[in-house]
Amino acid sequence: MAGPVRITPEGIAEEALKVQRKLLAGLTTLREVGDVDYGATPREEVWRDGKVVLYRFVGAQAATSRTPLLVAYALVNRPYMIDLQADRSIVAGLLARGQDVYVLDWGYADRSDRFLTLEDYIERFLGGAVDHLRRRFGLPAINLLGICQGGTFALSYAALHPERVRNLITMVTPVDFHTDDNMLAHWARDLDVDLFVETLGNVPADMMNACYLMMKPWRLLVHKYVGLVDILDDPKAVEDFLRMEKWIFDSPDQAGEAFRQFVRQFYQDNGFVAGSVVIGERAVDLAQVTMPVLNIYAEQDHMVPPDASRALRGLVGTGDYAELSFRGGHIGIYVSGRAQVQVPAAICDWLAQRD
């Protein structure tokens, strides 16, 4: 059992002097760091539909997998989180293990995108990228990795077009939106989403970010910036911190109509569980997801609780279903040191057994 904490005038003075030294060092560090960039891996544009662009990542060695892997990220953040920097890149890990990796960049929605629907994002954009890769490789189906909201899109697409998806991987993907520990769902359940969208049009990125920060206000608005003082004398650590901050606040606005449909069908109606999701005029039945599925979730995820992801097991129609439990949070699953070792290896080993 720990003894009482002793606070002395000498200890306070020593701590104050330590903080002062850190702050003084920070004046030099911040001048050295300047602006930070992101994206460790070269990429090339291979397909485009308006603002939506499909990129191919160019690895140092040729891909050995014969089936391309398409990554669909969420709309609310930029997809470069999976390739943030050289030592924090899920993409680099996948490329090093022979995958041919593509990512769909949704772009930044503006007023001209106000009436884009879920059908546009799932059938037109995601489906268009899938069809491009199928034509490019002469394959009937490709491998698909959906992350967070991109995972709900990937599940919907795979249910509507099971013949076009060879293997499906979902990562920190919400499936059951009505679990007791899903704070976002509790907030959204009673939202008058019609009034919300009719008033705002597109949903501002700053408003979305404010909601996410308020899920852990002490950790995300106070603690991490207090912790910044401890690294002010370390230019590399400060650069990493600023790069992460840049990603957090580099958020696109949300197309109003797609936002309305997503909140109503998923957060409010719990559409996957209820079997009520409709994309365009077609019903989404997860029992039609008959290809192999690997579902990866984070044990300490405050945005997509584990139970929200694990619900997938009882809904899909495949007999080849596997789960990977990652010890970390919603962001750590991309950027932590543990993730760099575990996640790409698990994905590639699983795909290798099926390709």
C-alpha positions as CSV (number, residue, x, y, z in Angstrom):
1,M,0.0,0.0,0.0
2,A,1.4,3.4,-1.0
3,G,2.3,5.9,1.7
4,P,1.0,9.5,1.9
5,V,2.2,11.9,-0.7
6,R,4.6,14.4,0.8
7,I,4.5,18.0,-0.5
8,T,7.3,20.2,0.6
9,P,8.2,23.8,-0.3
10,E,11.5,22.5,-1.7
11,G,9.7,20.0,-3.9
12,I,7.3,22.6,-5.2
13,A,10.3,24.9,-6.0
14,E,12.1,22.1,-7.8
15,E,9.0,21.2,-9.9
16,A,8.5,24.8,-10.8
17,L,12.1,25.1,-11.9
18,K,11.7,22.0,-14.0
19,V,8.6,23.3,-15.8
20,Q,10.4,26.7,-16.4
21,R,13.3,24.9,-18.1
22,K,10.9,22.9,-20.2
23,L,9.0,26.1,-21.3
24,L,12.3,27.8,-22.2
25,A,13.4,24.8,-24.2
26,G,10.1,24.9,-26.0
27,L,10.8,28.3,-27.4
28,T,13.7,26.8,-29.3
29,T,11.9,23.6,-30.1
30,L,8.9,25.2,-31.7
31,R,11.1,27.4,-33.9
32,E,12.9,24.3,-35.1
33,V,9.8,22.2,-35.8
34,G,7.8,24.6,-38.0
35,D,5.0,23.1,-40.0
36,V,4.6,19.3,-40.0
37,D,3.7,17.1,-42.9
38,Y,2.1,13.7,-43.0
39,G,2.0,10.7,-45.2
40,A,5.1,8.5,-45.1
41,T,4.4,6.5,-48.3
42,P,4.4,7.7,-51.9
43,R,1.0,7.4,-53.6
44,E,-0.4,7.8,-57.1
45,E,-3.9,8.7,-58.2
46,V,-5.5,5.9,-60.2
47,W,-9.2,6.9,-60.3
48,R,-11.4,9.9,-59.6
49,D,-15.1,10.8,-59.4
50,G,-15.4,14.5,-58.6
51,K,-13.8,15.2,-55.2
52,V,-13.4,11.5,-54.4
53,V,-10.0,10.0,-55.4
54,L,-8.6,6.5,-55.3
55,Y,-4.9,6.4,-54.5
56,R,-2.5,3.5,-54.8
57,F,0.4,3.4,-52.3
58,V,3.7,2.7,-53.9
59,G,5.9,0.4,-51.8
60,A,9.6,-0.2,-51.9
61,Q,9.0,-3.6,-53.3
62,A,6.6,-5.2,-55.7
63,A,3.4,-6.6,-54.2
64,T,3.2,-10.3,-54.0
65,S,-0.6,-10.5,-53.3
66,R,-2.6,-11.0,-56.5
67,T,-5.7,-9.4,-55.1
68,P,-5.7,-5.7,-54.3
69,L,-6.7,-4.4,-50.9
70,L,-9.0,-1.4,-50.9
71,V,-9.3,0.7,-47.7
72,A,-12.4,2.7,-47.0
73,Y,-12.0,5.2,-44.1
74,A,-14.7,7.3,-42.3
75,L,-16.1,10.5,-43.7
76,V,-15.4,12.5,-40.5
77,N,-11.6,12.4,-40.6
78,R,-8.9,12.2,-43.3
79,P,-7.6,8.8,-44.2
80,Y,-3.9,9.6,-43.8
81,M,-4.2,8.4,-40.2
82,I,-3.3,4.9,-41.5
83,D,-0.1,6.4,-43.0
84,L,0.7,9.2,-40.5
85,Q,4.5,8.9,-40.5
86,A,7.2,6.4,-41.2
87,D,7.1,4.7,-37.8
88,R,3.3,4.9,-37.4
89,S,1.9,3.5,-40.7
90,I,-0.4,0.6,-41.0
91,V,0.0,1.1,-44.8
92,A,3.8,0.6,-44.6
93,G,3.3,-2.6,-42.6
94,L,0.8,-4.0,-45.2
95,L,3.1,-3.0,-48.1
96,A,6.1,-4.6,-46.4
97,R,4.2,-7.9,-46.2
98,G,3.3,-7.9,-49.9
99,Q,-0.1,-6.3,-50.1
100,D,-1.2,-4.0,-53.0
101,V,-2.9,-1.2,-51.0
102,Y,-5.4,1.4,-52.2
103,V,-7.2,4.0,-50.2
104,L,-10.4,5.9,-51.0
105,D,-10.1,9.6,-50.2
106,W,-13.5,11.2,-49.8
107,G,-12.2,14.7,-50.2
108,Y,-13.8,17.8,-48.5
109,A,-17.5,18.2,-48.9
110,D,-18.8,21.7,-49.8
111,R,-22.1,23.3,-50.5
112,S,-22.3,21.5,-53.9
113,D,-22.3,18.2,-52.0
114,R,-25.2,19.1,-49.7
115,F,-27.6,16.5,-51.2
116,L,-25.2,13.6,-51.6
117,T,-26.8,10.5,-50.1
118,L,-25.5,7.2,-48.6
119,E,-26.2,5.7,-51.9
120,D,-23.8,8.1,-53.5
121,Y,-21.0,7.2,-51.0
122,I,-21.6,3.5,-51.0
123,E,-22.7,2.6,-54.5
124,R,-21.3,5.4,-56.6
125,F,-18.0,6.2,-54.9
126,L,-17.0,3.0,-53.0
127,G,-18.7,0.9,-55.7
128,G,-16.9,2.9,-58.4
129,A,-13.5,2.3,-56.8
130,V,-14.2,-1.4,-56.4
131,D,-15.3,-1.7,-60.1
132,H,-12.2,0.2,-61.2
133,L,-9.9,-2.3,-59.4
134,R,-11.9,-5.2,-60.6
135,R,-11.4,-4.0,-64.2
136,R,-7.8,-3.1,-63.7
137,F,-6.8,-6.5,-62.3
138,G,-9.3,-8.6,-64.4
139,L,-10.8,-10.0,-61.2
140,P,-14.4,-10.7,-60.2
141,A,-13.8,-9.6,-56.6
142,I,-11.3,-7.7,-54.5
143,N,-10.3,-7.5,-50.8
144,L,-12.0,-4.7,-48.8
145,L,-10.9,-3.1,-45.5
146,G,-13.5,-0.8,-43.9
147,I,-12.4,1.4,-41.0
148,C,-14.9,2.9,-38.5
149,Q,-17.8,4.5,-40.4
150,G,-16.0,3.2,-43.6
151,G,-16.6,-0.2,-42.1
152,T,-20.4,0.3,-42.1
153,F,-20.1,1.4,-45.7
154,A,-18.0,-1.7,-46.5
155,L,-20.5,-4.0,-44.8
156,S,-23.4,-2.4,-46.6
157,Y,-21.6,-2.7,-50.0
158,A,-20.6,-6.3,-49.3
159,A,-24.2,-7.2,-48.4
160,L,-25.5,-5.6,-51.6
161,H,-22.7,-7.0,-53.8
162,P,-21.2,-10.1,-52.2
163,E,-19.9,-11.4,-55.5
164,R,-17.5,-8.4,-55.8
165,V,-15.8,-8.7,-52.4
166,R,-13.5,-11.6,-52.0
167,N,-12.5,-11.0,-48.3
168,L,-13.9,-8.4,-46.0
169,I,-12.0,-6.8,-43.0
170,T,-13.7,-4.4,-40.6
171,M,-11.7,-2.4,-38.1
172,V,-13.2,-0.5,-35.1
173,T,-16.5,-0.7,-37.0
174,P,-19.9,0.0,-35.2
175,V,-22.5,-2.6,-35.9
176,D,-24.8,-2.4,-32.9
177,F,-25.4,1.3,-32.3
178,H,-27.6,0.8,-29.2
179,T,-25.1,-0.8,-26.7
180,D,-25.4,0.8,-23.3
181,D,-21.8,2.1,-23.4
182,N,-22.1,3.9,-26.8
183,M,-22.1,7.5,-25.8
184,L,-22.4,8.9,-29.3
185,A,-25.5,6.8,-29.9
186,H,-27.1,8.1,-26.7
187,W,-26.4,11.7,-27.8
188,A,-27.7,11.1,-31.3
189,R,-30.8,9.0,-30.5
190,D,-33.1,12.0,-29.6
191,L,-31.6,14.4,-32.1
192,D,-34.1,16.1,-34.4
193,V,-31.9,15.3,-37.4
194,D,-34.3,16.8,-39.9
195,L,-34.3,20.2,-38.1
196,F,-30.5,19.9,-37.6
197,V,-29.8,19.4,-41.3
198,E,-32.4,21.8,-42.6
199,T,-30.9,24.5,-40.4
200,L,-27.2,23.9,-41.1
201,G,-27.1,22.3,-44.5
202,N,-23.8,20.5,-44.4
203,V,-22.6,19.7,-40.8
204,P,-19.6,21.8,-39.9
205,A,-16.4,19.9,-39.1
206,D,-15.8,22.1,-36.0
207,M,-19.1,21.0,-34.5
208,M,-18.3,17.3,-35.1
209,N,-14.9,17.7,-33.5
210,A,-16.4,19.5,-30.5
211,C,-18.7,16.4,-30.0
212,Y,-15.8,14.0,-30.1
213,L,-13.7,16.1,-27.7
214,M,-16.5,16.3,-25.2
215,M,-16.6,12.5,-25.0
216,K,-13.4,12.7,-22.9
217,P,-13.1,16.4,-22.1
218,W,-10.4,16.0,-19.3
219,R,-8.2,13.7,-21.4
220,L,-8.6,15.5,-24.7
221,L,-8.9,19.2,-23.7
222,V,-6.7,19.4,-20.6
223,H,-4.5,16.4,-19.8
224,K,-2.8,16.1,-23.2
225,Y,-1.9,19.7,-23.4
226,V,-0.5,19.7,-19.8
227,G,1.5,16.6,-20.9
228,L,2.9,18.6,-23.8
229,V,5.1,20.5,-21.3
230,D,7.0,17.3,-20.6
231,I,8.2,16.9,-24.2
232,L,8.9,20.6,-25.1
233,D,12.6,19.9,-25.1
234,D,12.3,17.0,-27.5
235,P,11.8,18.2,-31.1
236,K,10.9,14.7,-32.5
237,A,8.2,14.2,-29.8
238,V,6.8,17.7,-30.4
239,E,6.6,17.1,-34.1
240,D,4.7,13.8,-33.5
241,F,2.3,15.7,-31.2
242,L,1.7,18.4,-33.7
243,R,1.2,15.9,-36.6
244,M,-1.5,14.2,-34.5
245,E,-3.2,17.5,-33.7
246,K,-3.1,18.4,-37.4
247,W,-5.0,15.2,-38.2
248,I,-7.5,15.6,-35.4
249,F,-8.5,19.1,-36.6
250,D,-8.2,18.5,-40.3
251,S,-11.8,17.3,-40.6
252,P,-14.1,17.7,-43.6
253,D,-17.7,19.0,-43.3
254,Q,-20.3,16.3,-43.6
255,A,-22.7,16.3,-46.6
256,G,-26.1,17.1,-45.0
257,E,-28.3,14.5,-46.6
258,A,-25.8,11.6,-46.1
259,F,-25.4,12.7,-42.4
260,R,-29.2,12.8,-42.0
261,Q,-29.6,9.3,-43.4
262,F,-26.7,7.9,-41.4
263,V,-27.9,9.2,-38.1
264,R,-31.4,8.1,-38.7
265,Q,-30.7,4.6,-40.1
266,F,-27.8,3.7,-37.8
267,Y,-27.7,5.7,-34.6
268,Q,-31.4,6.1,-34.2
269,D,-32.9,3.0,-35.8
270,N,-30.0,0.6,-35.2
271,G,-30.4,-0.5,-38.8
272,F,-27.9,-3.4,-39.0
273,V,-29.4,-5.1,-35.9
274,A,-33.0,-4.3,-36.9
275,G,-32.5,-5.3,-40.5
276,S,-33.9,-1.9,-41.6
277,V,-31.0,-0.3,-43.5
278,V,-32.0,0.8,-47.1
279,I,-29.4,2.1,-49.5
280,G,-31.1,3.7,-52.5
281,E,-34.1,1.4,-52.9
282,R,-32.3,-1.8,-51.8
283,A,-32.5,-3.4,-48.4
284,V,-29.2,-4.3,-46.7
285,D,-29.2,-7.8,-45.2
286,L,-26.0,-8.7,-43.4
287,A,-26.9,-12.4,-43.9
288,Q,-25.8,-11.8,-47.5
289,V,-22.2,-11.1,-46.3
290,T,-21.1,-14.6,-47.2
291,M,-17.4,-14.0,-47.9
292,P,-14.7,-14.5,-45.2
293,V,-14.8,-11.7,-42.5
294,L,-12.1,-10.5,-40.1
295,N,-13.5,-8.2,-37.5
296,I,-10.9,-6.1,-35.6
297,Y,-11.9,-4.1,-32.6
298,A,-10.1,-2.1,-29.8
299,E,-10.7,-3.1,-26.2
300,Q,-10.4,0.5,-24.9
301,D,-12.3,2.1,-27.7
302,H,-14.5,5.0,-26.3
303,M,-16.0,5.8,-29.7
304,V,-16.9,2.3,-30.9
305,P,-17.2,0.1,-27.8
306,P,-16.2,-3.6,-28.3
307,D,-19.7,-4.8,-27.9
308,A,-20.8,-2.5,-30.8
309,S,-18.3,-4.3,-33.1
310,R,-18.7,-7.9,-31.7
311,A,-22.4,-7.8,-32.6
312,L,-21.3,-8.5,-36.2
313,R,-20.7,-12.2,-35.4
314,G,-24.4,-13.0,-35.1
315,L,-25.5,-11.0,-38.1
316,V,-23.3,-12.0,-41.0
317,G,-24.1,-15.1,-43.1
318,T,-20.5,-16.3,-43.6
319,G,-19.2,-19.5,-42.0
320,D,-15.7,-18.1,-42.1
321,Y,-15.7,-15.4,-39.4
322,A,-12.8,-14.3,-37.1
323,E,-12.2,-11.6,-34.5
324,L,-9.1,-9.8,-33.4
325,S,-9.1,-8.1,-30.1
326,F,-6.6,-5.2,-29.9
327,R,-5.4,-3.9,-26.6
328,G,-5.7,-0.2,-27.1
329,G,-8.1,2.6,-28.1
330,H,-9.7,4.0,-31.2
331,I,-6.6,5.9,-32.3
332,G,-4.0,3.6,-30.8
333,I,-5.1,0.9,-33.2
334,Y,-3.5,2.9,-36.0
335,V,-0.5,4.7,-34.4
336,S,0.7,2.8,-31.3
337,G,3.9,0.8,-31.4
338,R,1.9,-2.4,-30.6
339,A,-0.4,-1.7,-33.6
340,Q,2.5,-1.5,-36.0
341,V,3.6,-5.0,-35.0
342,Q,0.2,-6.7,-34.6
343,V,-2.4,-5.2,-37.0
344,P,-0.7,-5.5,-40.4
345,A,0.7,-9.0,-39.5
346,A,-2.8,-10.2,-38.5
347,I,-4.4,-8.8,-41.6
348,C,-1.8,-10.2,-44.0
349,D,-1.7,-13.7,-42.3
350,W,-5.5,-13.9,-42.5
351,L,-5.6,-12.9,-46.1
352,A,-2.7,-15.2,-47.0
353,Q,-4.7,-18.2,-45.8
354,R,-7.6,-17.2,-48.1
355,D,-5.8,-15.8,-51.2
